[in-house]
Amino acid sequence: MSTSDTDQDQVLIVEDEPKIARLVADYLQGSGFTSHHLAHGDAVLPWLEDRRTRPELVMLDLMLPGTDGLTLCREIRQRWPEVAIIMLTARVEEVDRLLGLELGADDYICKPFSPREVVARTRAVLRRSRAASAPDQGSSDLILDEEGWRALADGHDLGLTAVEFQLLKVMMHSPGRIFTREQLMDHMYRDHRIVSERTVDSHIKKLRRKIAETWPEREVIRSVYGVGYKYQPEE
């Protein structure tokens, strides 16, 4: 299933359930995207290698015949880091979600989902991906580009995932306010799925590490023992 190759953004849908793949493809096409469909995990890497122009985004099911989605996510991220990845899955366990994001997925959507939500997430991920590849903007501050879903420290893109960006955004909008882990989880996962507090700690650790790569002398996200975290810019 595909439309003709044009200047439209191209999305590869890797999904073994025909009805889901067809529904997503129809909505993407109706929203101005060019879609392609593969149903078997083993076909994905050869297909990408043979393409003269690779898709801007791969929509990747977790459970696939042949090569599984997590393995494909890791391989795509290593070979073609410019390609954005959204993972689709019916599995909502914490370990799957964390592992998928750690392997380089830009977003993670759980089934069942609204096809309109998929289109909206696709647009958001592509905006962030394009903004990340844009020239750095000179600045001596930490700036949120909410339209492009990126954070800039001294003009350098921090390369945040969707979850990391959301965490930073929530805290930066209320500097000095202490957020409990539960409050941060509510902002991270709007569907109120059950995750452990260690999930927040894991994302905060990665967020701090990315900030420290540009600002090793600053600590703007601070732990409040026994409570949670806060964003505290330097005086």
Buried (B, 14 or more C-beta within 10 A) or exposed (E): BBBEEEEBBBBBBBBBBEEBBBBBBEBBBEBEBBBBBBBEBEBBBEBBEEBEEBBBBBBBBBBBEEBBBBBBBBBBBEEBEEBBBBBBBEEBEBEBBBBBBBBBBBBBBBEEBEBEEBBEBBBBBBBBBBBBEEEEEEEEEBBBBEEBBBBBBBBBBBEBBBBBBBBBBBBBEEEEBBBBBEBBBEBBBEEEBEBEEEBBBBBBEBBBEBBBEBBEEEEBBEBEEEEBBBBBEEE
